[in-house]
Amino acid sequence: MLIDFFYTLRAAKLPVSVRELLTLLEALQANVVGPSNPDACSMDDFYFLARTTLVKDEKHYDKFDQAFAAYFKGVDTVADFTKPIPADWLRQALERLLSDEQKAKAPKMDWDELMETLKKRLEEQQERHAGGNKWIGTGGTSPFGHGGHNPQGIRIGGQGGNKSAVKVWEQRAYRDYDDNQELGTRNIKVALRRLRQFARQSPELELDLGGTIRATAANAGYLDIKMIPERHNNVKVLLLMDVGGTMDDHIPRVEELFSAVKSEFKHLEFYYFHNCVYDFMWRNNQRRYAEKFPTWDIIRKYNKDHKLIFVGDATMSPFEILQPGGSVEYNNEEAGAEWLQRLTNAFPHFAWINPEPQGMWQYRQSIGLIQQLMGQRMFPLTLKGLEDTTRLLSK
């Protein structure tokens, strides 16, 4: 019964073997999860069992999640609101093409009205709707659902398209950036080396050739060896990286940058965030809910001599920056802008590196907001952008 699921995983380029599929079938037959009837186990139980038996490396978790969702789409809905949304409401029967006039008439609500209206829809709606402008469903111009068009709504399920949702009702297991990714060019490393500052603070010693010559000459030719501490790069870098969502389009380039930073700077600390920084960050995306690092603790832990570098496309709803509760993942008590200002005040040497093509910046309202909060210290992820970043941070 799981042959098609197995081929879906293989199509997603996951290294899954027949032996691992047989292990999963044996586990189901032995009632490892669920009651005596294997078909009656919950989708969550089956998900974790399948991931445990089929995936041998955490770096493949994100691919597995996407393949799992693609195969079992509509079977279960992961949500955290007043009550679950029936999967049938979100089944897209066809792709409806909307005219410019229909798109212009799409209802647009402010944040409070949007959240309050969604609560009312959940209480009132009794059946599936498609192609409308009010109910939760697919197509059309409703602010709730997916597959249609709305200038600022809540995407529930489905694939993102217009990048205009102010909140996303889904759960994704983001994957860590691979710091072993080979660089496409040495020029990225060369650009980062401009930021290095060497100091002789090492306990290890090396021969001071010039000092030895001078001391020997002053000692009437008798050898007088002089030793000095080795020179090491003394720059301290605090790297904060956006992960998931629209950043999936930039993974290869960000991994190249991450690899270069790890190889060039000995004193490196890094954390992840999603879209905008709020009251906590994390270091491992598979344990981001279990191992949270409060942003206040990060600010207090590191000295102001750290170079603070944000890496992110700054592409999000403006609500995520300016509005308490604006995060797409949870109800943050303070706006993201507040936390960005605290970080930049704590670390005077800061910059934002944006992998989004610079020609698109003017069309993203959120990028303009981040630029203002960064004091225009935003640079593209290009060689010239990296050179400008290191030149600024070296001052």
C-alpha positions as CSV (number, residue, x, y, z in Angstrom):
1,M,0.0,0.0,0.0
2,L,3.0,2.3,0.3
3,I,4.7,1.6,-3.0
4,D,3.5,4.9,-4.5
5,F,4.7,6.8,-1.4
6,F,8.1,5.1,-1.8
7,Y,8.3,6.3,-5.4
8,T,7.2,9.8,-4.4
9,L,10.2,9.9,-2.0
10,R,12.5,8.6,-4.7
11,A,11.2,11.3,-7.1
12,A,12.1,13.9,-4.5
13,K,15.7,12.7,-4.7
14,L,15.7,11.2,-1.2
15,P,18.1,8.3,-0.8
16,V,15.5,5.8,0.2
17,S,16.1,2.0,-0.4
18,V,13.8,-0.9,-0.6
19,R,15.3,-2.3,2.6
20,E,14.2,0.8,4.5
21,L,10.7,0.5,3.0
22,L,10.5,-3.1,4.2
23,T,11.6,-1.9,7.7
24,L,8.7,0.6,7.7
25,L,6.2,-2.1,6.7
26,E,7.6,-4.4,9.4
27,A,7.1,-1.7,12.0
28,L,3.5,-1.1,10.9
29,Q,2.9,-4.9,11.0
30,A,4.3,-5.1,14.5
31,N,2.1,-2.2,15.7
32,V,5.0,0.0,16.7
33,V,2.5,3.0,16.4
34,G,-1.2,3.2,16.8
35,P,-3.7,0.5,18.0
36,S,-3.9,-3.1,16.7
37,N,-5.1,-1.9,13.3
38,P,-2.2,-0.2,11.5
39,D,-4.5,1.8,9.3
40,A,-6.0,3.4,12.4
41,C,-2.8,5.1,13.6
42,S,-2.8,8.8,13.5
43,M,-1.1,10.7,10.7
44,D,1.4,12.2,13.2
45,D,2.4,8.8,14.4
46,F,2.8,7.5,10.9
47,Y,4.8,10.6,9.9
48,F,7.4,10.2,12.7
49,L,7.6,6.4,12.2
50,A,8.2,6.9,8.4
51,R,10.7,9.6,8.9
52,T,12.6,7.5,11.5
53,T,12.8,4.4,9.3
54,L,13.3,6.1,5.9
55,V,15.5,9.1,6.5
56,K,19.0,8.5,7.8
57,D,20.3,12.1,7.8
58,E,18.7,15.2,9.3
59,K,19.6,17.3,6.2
60,H,17.0,15.4,4.3
61,Y,14.1,16.2,6.7
62,D,12.9,19.2,4.7
63,K,12.7,17.2,1.4
64,F,10.9,14.4,3.3
65,D,8.4,16.9,4.7
66,Q,7.6,18.3,1.3
67,A,7.3,14.9,-0.3
68,F,5.1,13.6,2.5
69,A,2.8,16.6,2.2
70,A,2.6,16.2,-1.5
71,Y,1.6,12.6,-1.3
72,F,-0.8,12.8,1.7
73,K,-2.1,16.3,0.8
74,G,-5.6,16.7,2.2
75,V,-5.3,13.8,4.7
76,D,-4.5,16.0,7.7
77,T,-4.2,19.7,8.5
78,V,-1.6,20.9,11.0
79,A,-2.9,24.1,12.6
80,D,-3.2,25.9,15.9
81,F,-6.3,28.0,16.0
82,T,-9.8,27.8,17.4
83,K,-10.7,24.6,15.5
84,P,-9.4,22.5,12.6
85,I,-10.3,23.3,9.0
86,P,-11.7,20.4,7.0
87,A,-9.2,19.3,4.3
88,D,-12.0,19.2,1.7
89,W,-12.4,23.0,2.0
90,L,-8.8,23.4,0.7
91,R,-9.0,21.0,-2.2
92,Q,-8.3,22.8,-5.4
93,A,-10.4,21.5,-8.2
94,L,-9.2,23.8,-10.9
95,E,-7.0,26.8,-11.5
96,R,-9.2,29.8,-12.0
97,L,-7.9,32.8,-14.0
98,L,-8.9,36.1,-12.5
99,S,-9.2,39.3,-14.6
100,D,-7.5,42.5,-13.5
101,E,-10.9,43.9,-12.6
102,Q,-11.7,40.9,-10.3
103,K,-8.3,41.2,-8.6
104,A,-8.8,44.9,-8.0
105,K,-12.1,44.2,-6.2
106,A,-10.4,41.7,-3.8
107,P,-11.3,42.6,-0.2
108,K,-8.4,44.1,1.7
109,M,-8.5,44.2,5.5
110,D,-6.2,45.6,8.2
111,W,-4.6,43.3,10.7
112,D,-7.2,43.3,13.5
113,E,-10.1,43.0,11.1
114,L,-8.4,40.1,9.2
115,M,-7.9,38.0,12.4
116,E,-11.4,38.8,13.7
117,T,-13.0,37.9,10.4
118,L,-11.2,34.6,10.2
119,K,-12.5,33.6,13.6
120,K,-16.1,34.4,12.5
121,R,-15.6,32.4,9.2
122,L,-14.5,29.4,11.3
123,E,-17.7,29.7,13.4
124,E,-20.1,30.3,10.5
125,Q,-18.8,28.2,7.6
126,Q,-20.3,24.7,7.1
127,E,-19.2,23.6,3.7
128,R,-16.5,23.9,1.0
129,H,-16.3,27.0,-1.1
130,A,-14.3,27.8,-4.2
131,G,-13.8,30.9,-6.3
132,G,-15.5,33.3,-4.0
133,N,-14.5,36.4,-2.1
134,K,-15.7,35.6,1.4
135,W,-15.4,32.1,2.7
136,I,-12.3,29.9,3.4
137,G,-11.6,28.0,0.2
138,T,-9.6,27.9,-3.0
139,G,-9.4,30.3,-6.0
140,G,-11.3,33.5,-6.1
141,T,-10.4,36.6,-4.1
142,S,-11.2,35.6,-0.5
143,P,-8.6,36.6,2.1
144,F,-8.6,33.0,3.5
145,G,-7.5,29.9,1.7
146,H,-5.1,29.4,-1.3
147,G,-5.0,29.3,-5.1
148,G,-6.6,32.7,-5.6
149,H,-5.6,36.3,-5.4
150,N,-5.7,38.7,-2.4
151,P,-3.5,41.7,-1.6
152,Q,-3.1,40.6,2.0
153,G,-4.8,37.6,3.3
154,I,-4.0,34.4,5.3
155,R,-2.8,31.5,3.2
156,I,-4.2,28.2,4.5
157,G,-2.5,25.2,3.0
158,G,-1.5,25.1,-0.7
159,Q,1.6,26.6,-2.4
160,G,2.5,30.2,-2.1
161,G,2.3,32.2,-5.3
162,N,1.9,35.9,-5.0
163,K,3.9,36.3,-1.8
164,S,1.3,38.6,-0.4
165,A,0.0,36.5,2.6
166,V,0.4,38.3,5.9
167,K,0.2,34.9,7.8
168,V,0.7,31.3,6.7
169,W,-1.4,28.5,8.3
170,E,1.0,25.6,8.0
171,Q,4.1,24.0,9.7
172,R,7.4,23.4,7.9
173,A,10.5,21.7,9.2
174,Y,13.2,24.1,7.8
175,R,16.6,22.6,7.3
176,D,20.0,23.9,8.4
177,Y,22.2,25.6,5.8
178,D,24.9,23.2,4.8
179,D,28.2,24.7,5.9
180,N,30.2,22.1,3.9
181,Q,28.8,23.4,0.6
182,E,31.7,23.9,-1.9
183,L,32.1,27.5,-3.1
184,G,31.4,28.3,-6.7
185,T,34.2,30.8,-6.7
186,R,37.1,31.8,-4.5
187,N,36.2,35.4,-5.0
188,I,33.6,35.2,-2.2
189,K,36.3,34.2,0.3
190,V,38.7,36.9,-1.1
191,A,36.0,39.5,-0.5
192,L,35.4,38.4,3.1
193,R,39.1,38.5,3.9
194,R,38.9,42.3,3.8
195,L,37.2,42.0,7.1
196,R,40.0,40.1,8.8
197,Q,42.0,41.9,11.5
198,F,45.1,40.1,12.8
199,A,46.4,40.4,16.4
200,R,49.2,38.7,18.3
201,Q,47.3,37.3,21.2
202,S,48.0,33.6,20.8
203,P,49.8,31.5,23.5
204,E,51.6,29.7,20.6
205,L,54.9,31.3,19.6
206,E,56.7,31.7,16.3
207,L,60.2,32.9,15.4
208,D,60.6,36.7,15.2
209,L,63.2,36.7,12.4
210,G,63.7,40.5,12.4
211,G,64.0,40.7,16.2
212,T,66.4,37.8,16.2
213,I,68.7,39.4,13.7
214,R,68.7,42.7,15.6
215,A,69.3,41.1,19.0
216,T,72.1,38.9,17.6
217,A,73.8,41.9,16.0
218,A,73.5,43.8,19.3
219,N,75.0,40.8,21.1
220,A,78.3,40.9,19.2
221,G,77.2,38.1,16.9
222,Y,76.1,35.6,19.5
223,L,72.8,34.1,18.6
224,D,69.9,35.6,20.5
225,I,66.6,34.0,19.4
226,K,63.4,36.1,19.9
227,M,59.9,34.6,19.8
228,I,56.6,36.3,19.4
229,P,52.9,35.1,19.6
230,E,51.4,33.9,16.3
231,R,49.1,36.2,14.5
232,H,45.5,35.2,14.3
233,N,42.3,36.7,12.9
234,N,40.8,38.5,15.8
235,V,37.5,39.5,14.1
236,K,34.3,38.3,15.9
237,V,31.2,37.7,13.8
238,L,27.6,37.3,14.9
239,L,25.7,35.9,11.9
240,L,21.9,35.9,11.9
241,M,20.3,34.0,9.0
242,D,16.8,33.9,7.7
243,V,15.6,30.4,6.8
244,G,12.5,28.9,5.2
245,G,9.7,30.4,3.1
246,T,11.0,32.7,0.3
247,M,14.6,32.0,1.4
248,D,14.3,28.5,-0.1
249,D,14.9,30.2,-3.5
250,H,18.3,31.3,-2.3
251,I,19.6,28.3,-0.4
252,P,22.6,27.5,-2.7
253,R,24.0,31.0,-2.6
254,V,23.5,31.4,1.2
255,E,25.2,28.0,1.7
256,E,28.2,29.2,-0.3
257,L,28.3,32.4,1.9
258,F,27.9,30.3,5.1
259,S,30.7,28.0,4.1
260,A,33.0,31.0,3.3
261,V,32.3,32.7,6.6
262,K,32.9,29.5,8.6
263,S,36.3,29.0,6.9
264,E,37.4,32.6,7.2
265,F,36.5,33.5,10.8
266,K,37.5,31.5,13.8
267,H,35.3,33.5,16.2
268,L,31.9,32.9,14.6
269,E,28.5,32.6,16.3
270,F,25.4,32.0,14.2
271,Y,21.6,31.8,14.8
272,Y,18.5,31.3,12.6
273,F,15.3,33.3,12.4
274,H,12.3,33.2,10.0
275,N,11.5,36.4,8.0
276,C,12.1,38.8,10.9
277,V,13.9,38.6,14.3
278,Y,11.6,38.4,17.3
279,D,12.1,37.4,20.9
280,F,13.9,34.2,20.2
281,M,16.2,32.5,17.7
282,W,17.6,29.0,17.2
283,R,20.7,27.2,16.1
284,N,19.3,23.9,14.8
285,N,16.2,24.0,12.7
286,Q,15.1,20.5,13.6
287,R,15.0,21.5,17.3
288,R,13.9,25.1,16.9
289,Y,10.9,24.8,19.2
290,A,12.8,22.7,21.8
291,E,16.0,24.8,21.9
292,K,15.1,28.4,21.8
293,F,17.7,31.1,22.5
294,P,16.0,34.3,23.8
295,T,17.2,37.4,21.8
296,W,17.8,39.3,25.0
297,D,20.3,36.6,26.1
298,I,22.1,36.8,22.8
299,I,22.3,40.6,23.1
300,R,23.7,40.3,26.7
301,K,26.1,37.4,25.9
302,Y,28.2,38.9,23.1
303,N,30.3,42.1,23.4
304,K,29.7,45.1,21.2
305,D,32.9,44.4,19.3
306,H,31.2,41.6,17.4
307,K,30.4,42.4,13.7
308,L,26.6,41.8,13.4
309,I,25.6,40.4,9.9
310,F,22.0,39.7,9.0
311,V,21.4,37.4,5.9
312,G,17.9,37.4,4.5
313,D,15.8,38.5,1.6
314,A,13.6,40.8,3.8
315,T,10.6,39.6,1.8
316,M,7.5,39.4,4.0
317,S,4.4,41.2,4.9
318,P,5.0,44.6,6.4
319,F,2.8,43.4,9.4
320,E,5.6,41.0,10.3
321,I,8.0,43.9,10.9
322,L,5.6,46.6,12.4
323,Q,2.8,44.7,14.1
324,P,2.8,42.8,17.4
325,G,1.5,39.3,16.6
326,G,2.6,39.8,13.0
327,S,4.8,36.7,12.8
328,V,3.5,34.0,10.5
329,E,4.3,31.4,13.0
330,Y,3.2,32.6,16.4
331,N,1.8,35.7,18.2
332,N,4.9,37.7,19.0
333,E,4.3,40.2,21.8
334,E,6.6,42.9,20.3
335,A,7.0,44.0,16.8
336,G,10.0,42.8,14.8
337,A,11.2,46.4,14.3
338,E,11.7,46.7,18.1
339,W,14.0,43.7,18.1
340,L,16.0,44.9,15.1
341,Q,16.6,48.2,16.7
342,R,17.7,46.6,20.0
343,L,20.2,44.4,18.1
344,T,21.6,47.3,16.0
345,N,21.9,49.4,19.1
346,A,23.8,46.6,21.0
347,F,26.2,46.0,18.1
348,P,27.3,49.2,16.4
349,H,29.1,47.4,13.5
350,F,26.2,45.8,11.6
351,A,25.0,45.2,8.0
352,W,22.3,43.3,6.2
353,I,23.2,41.0,3.2
354,N,20.2,40.4,0.9
355,P,20.3,37.5,-1.7
356,E,17.2,38.9,-3.5
357,P,18.3,40.6,-6.8
358,Q,18.8,44.3,-6.1
359,G,16.5,45.1,-9.1
360,M,13.6,43.7,-7.2
361,W,14.1,45.6,-4.0
362,Q,12.0,48.6,-5.0
363,Y,9.0,46.3,-5.5
364,R,9.1,44.9,-2.0
365,Q,7.6,47.2,0.7
366,S,9.2,45.1,3.5
367,I,12.7,45.5,2.0
368,G,12.3,49.3,2.1
369,L,11.2,49.0,5.8
370,I,14.2,46.9,6.7
371,Q,16.5,49.3,4.8
372,Q,15.2,52.1,6.9
373,L,15.7,50.2,10.2
374,M,19.2,49.2,9.0
375,G,20.1,52.9,8.3
376,Q,20.5,51.9,4.6
377,R,23.2,49.3,5.5
378,M,21.7,46.7,3.2
379,F,23.9,45.1,0.5
380,P,23.2,42.6,-2.2
381,L,24.8,39.1,-2.1
382,T,27.2,39.9,-4.9
383,L,31.0,40.3,-4.9
384,K,30.7,44.0,-4.9
385,G,28.0,43.8,-2.2
386,L,30.3,41.7,0.0
387,E,33.2,44.1,-0.6
388,D,31.0,47.1,0.4
389,T,29.8,45.1,3.5
390,T,33.4,44.3,4.7
391,R,34.6,47.8,3.9
392,L,31.7,49.2,6.1
393,L,32.3,46.8,8.9
394,S,36.0,47.4,9.0
395,K,35.7,51.1,9.9
